[in-house]
């Protein structure tokens, strides 16, 4: 059984994606940025953007019947790898005891120059 979860973003219908998709006990959360509606959270602050994103991800996981402890994989895409420690510090804030498999990759650009990071996660519910 498949369930799609929406954030209400206009981009979801325009582009044709869901904030998250749950199939069976697997939840895939789409690339998530630090946009709160049409407002950017944490301009020029990678740590603040990362924390905000993980809070957004935590919210959709709850809607899907999961929590951060169910996350088995994170993928973080940053626009400047020199600042990896800020992303890592925020990651540890949520996952220091969970320790999912994690990837941190530098990319050349996101959809807006003000976005410093985009994050995806995979969660698996027990059972």
Backbone torsions as a table, in degrees:
resi	resn	phi	psi	omega
1	UNK	NA	135.9	-178.2
2	UNK	-112.0	134.9	175.2
3	UNK	-129.5	128.8	176.0
4	UNK	-98.9	141.9	178.1
5	UNK	-119.7	132.2	-176.6
6	UNK	-111.6	148.8	172.8
7	UNK	-96.4	-9.0	-176.9
8	UNK	89.8	2.1	179.7
9	UNK	-64.3	140.9	177.5
10	UNK	-64.5	-24.4	-177.6
11	UNK	-68.7	-28.2	-177.9
12	UNK	-60.2	-46.8	179.7
13	UNK	-75.1	-35.3	-179.3
14	UNK	-68.0	-38.9	-176.7
15	UNK	-94.4	-25.8	179.3
16	UNK	86.7	53.7	177.0
17	UNK	-142.1	170.5	177.1
18	UNK	-118.6	151.3	175.5
19	UNK	-58.5	-40.8	177.9
20	UNK	-152.0	155.4	177.1
21	UNK	-132.9	130.7	177.6
22	UNK	-113.7	125.0	174.7
23	UNK	-128.1	115.9	-175.1
24	UNK	61.5	-124.9	-179.3
25	UNK	-101.7	12.4	-179.4
26	UNK	-106.6	133.7	177.1
27	UNK	-123.7	123.9	174.7
28	UNK	-108.4	124.5	177.5
29	UNK	-103.5	126.5	-177.7
30	UNK	-64.7	164.6	174.9
31	UNK	-50.2	125.7	-173.6
32	UNK	-122.8	133.9	179.8
33	UNK	-116.2	-179.8	-176.6
34	UNK	-89.3	31.0	175.5
35	UNK	-89.2	131.6	174.6
36	UNK	-113.5	92.7	-168.8
37	UNK	68.0	-120.6	178.0
38	UNK	-104.5	14.2	-179.9
39	UNK	-109.5	132.5	175.6
40	UNK	-82.4	134.2	174.8
41	UNK	-101.0	128.1	173.8
42	UNK	81.0	41.6	178.3
43	UNK	-53.1	131.0	179.6
44	UNK	63.1	18.6	-177.6
45	UNK	-133.2	95.5	-177.1
46	UNK	-60.3	-41.5	179.6
47	UNK	-60.2	-48.9	-179.0
48	UNK	-62.6	-41.5	178.3
49	UNK	-62.9	-42.7	-177.8
50	UNK	-65.2	-44.8	177.7
51	UNK	-60.5	-45.8	-179.9
52	UNK	-60.4	-42.8	-179.6
53	UNK	-62.1	-46.2	-179.6
54	UNK	-64.2	-31.9	174.9
55	UNK	-66.6	-39.7	175.8
56	UNK	-62.6	-42.7	179.7
57	UNK	-64.6	-41.7	178.3
58	UNK	-58.3	-39.5	179.9
59	UNK	-63.6	-47.8	-178.6
60	UNK	-70.1	-32.2	175.7
61	UNK	-63.4	-41.6	176.9
62	UNK	-59.7	-44.0	177.9
63	UNK	-58.9	-31.6	-178.5
64	UNK	-89.0	4.0	178.1
65	UNK	85.1	21.5	-177.5
66	UNK	-125.7	-179.2	175.2
67	UNK	-143.9	177.0	-180.0
68	UNK	-61.6	-28.0	179.9
69	UNK	-67.0	-14.8	178.3
70	UNK	-89.2	-4.6	-179.3
71	UNK	-73.2	126.5	179.5
72	UNK	-109.8	-13.2	-177.2
73	UNK	-152.5	135.9	171.5
74	UNK	-124.8	146.2	175.5
75	UNK	-131.3	119.4	-178.5
76	UNK	-116.8	127.8	-178.8
77	UNK	-114.0	111.8	-177.6
78	UNK	-110.6	153.1	180.0
79	UNK	-90.4	-10.2	177.3
80	UNK	-147.0	102.9	-175.4
81	UNK	-63.9	-20.0	178.8
82	UNK	-59.8	-24.0	-178.1
83	UNK	-98.5	22.0	-175.4
84	UNK	-57.4	-31.0	-177.3
85	UNK	-64.7	-32.4	177.5
86	UNK	-66.5	-43.4	176.4
87	UNK	-65.2	-41.4	179.6
88	UNK	-63.6	-39.9	178.7
89	UNK	-63.3	-42.0	178.2
90	UNK	-68.0	-39.8	177.7
91	UNK	-59.0	-45.7	-179.5
92	UNK	-63.7	-31.3	177.9
93	UNK	-56.6	-36.6	-178.2
94	UNK	-97.4	-26.6	-167.5
95	UNK	-126.0	11.1	-175.7
96	UNK	-59.2	-33.3	179.0
97	UNK	-92.2	-17.6	-176.2
98	UNK	-91.4	-43.4	177.1
99	UNK	51.4	62.5	174.7
100	UNK	-69.3	163.7	169.8
101	UNK	-61.3	135.5	-174.2
102	UNK	-134.8	142.3	175.9
103	UNK	-128.0	137.1	175.9
104	UNK	-128.8	118.7	-174.1
105	UNK	-127.6	137.8	171.8
106	UNK	-86.1	134.3	175.2
107	UNK	-120.8	163.9	-176.0
108	UNK	-76.1	-31.2	-174.9
109	UNK	-169.5	151.4	169.3
110	UNK	-107.8	-177.4	-172.5
111	UNK	-64.1	-22.5	175.3
112	UNK	-131.7	141.9	178.8
113	UNK	-62.2	-23.5	-178.7
114	UNK	-79.7	-15.4	177.6
115	UNK	-82.2	123.9	-175.8
116	UNK	-101.4	-16.8	-175.7
117	UNK	-155.7	147.3	171.5
118	UNK	-133.1	139.4	-174.1
119	UNK	-129.9	139.1	171.7
120	UNK	-120.4	149.5	172.8
121	UNK	-138.1	157.3	171.5
122	UNK	-121.7	131.6	176.4
123	UNK	-123.6	145.5	176.7
124	UNK	-128.0	123.7	178.2
125	UNK	-79.1	143.0	177.9
126	UNK	-64.4	153.7	174.6
127	UNK	118.1	NA	NA
